[in-house]
Amino acid sequence: MSIKINRYKCGYCGACVGVCPKGALELVETWVEVDESTCITCGICDRICPVGAIEVMK
C-alpha cells in the first residue's frame, strides 16, 4: 500500500499535511513528501485534498 501524489494537480496548499494523523506528509518547498514507513494509508489525505491530487493505492 502506498500514496501517489500527482504533482501536476497538487496546489501545495498543505491541507493533507494538517490532517495526517501520523504526520507522514510534509510540505517541502513546492512538493509534498510521504514518509511511507509512517503512513498507515488511512485515506484521510485523499478525501481532504481539494483538487484530487492524492490517491491511496491499496
N, C-alpha and C positions, 0 to 999 in steps of 0.2 A: 504494500500500500504506500502511496506517495501523493504529493500535491504537485500539480502542474500550474504554473503561473504564466499566463500569456502576457509577455512584456509589451506587446504592441497594443493590447487593450487596457492594461493597467494604467491608472492615472496617478498612482503613488500617493493616494490620499491617506493611507495608514489606518483605515478602518479595520482591516483584518488584523493588524498588529495589536490594536487595542482590545479586541475581543478574544484573542487566543488564550485559552485557559492555562496553557503550559508555557507560554512565552516563546513558542517555536518560530515565530515570524519576526523578522527585523527589517526595518526600513533603512536601507543603506544608500545614501545619496539619491540615485534615480532608479532604484530597483528594490524589490522585496526578496529577501533570502529566507529559505526554510531550513531549519535545523531538523532534519528527518529523524535524528536519534531522540529528539524530544517530542516531536509531533505524534499525537495519538489518533490522527485522521478522524476527528470528530465531525468535521464539516461545517463548523460554525463560520469559519472564514469564507467558505464557499457561499453560504447563504447571506452573509452580510455584505459581500462585495457589490457595490452599486453598479459596476459595469460588466459583471460576469467574467472577470479575468482569471478566476481561480476555479480549478477543477480537482476534486478529490478522486484519485484513481484507486479503486478497491479491487 
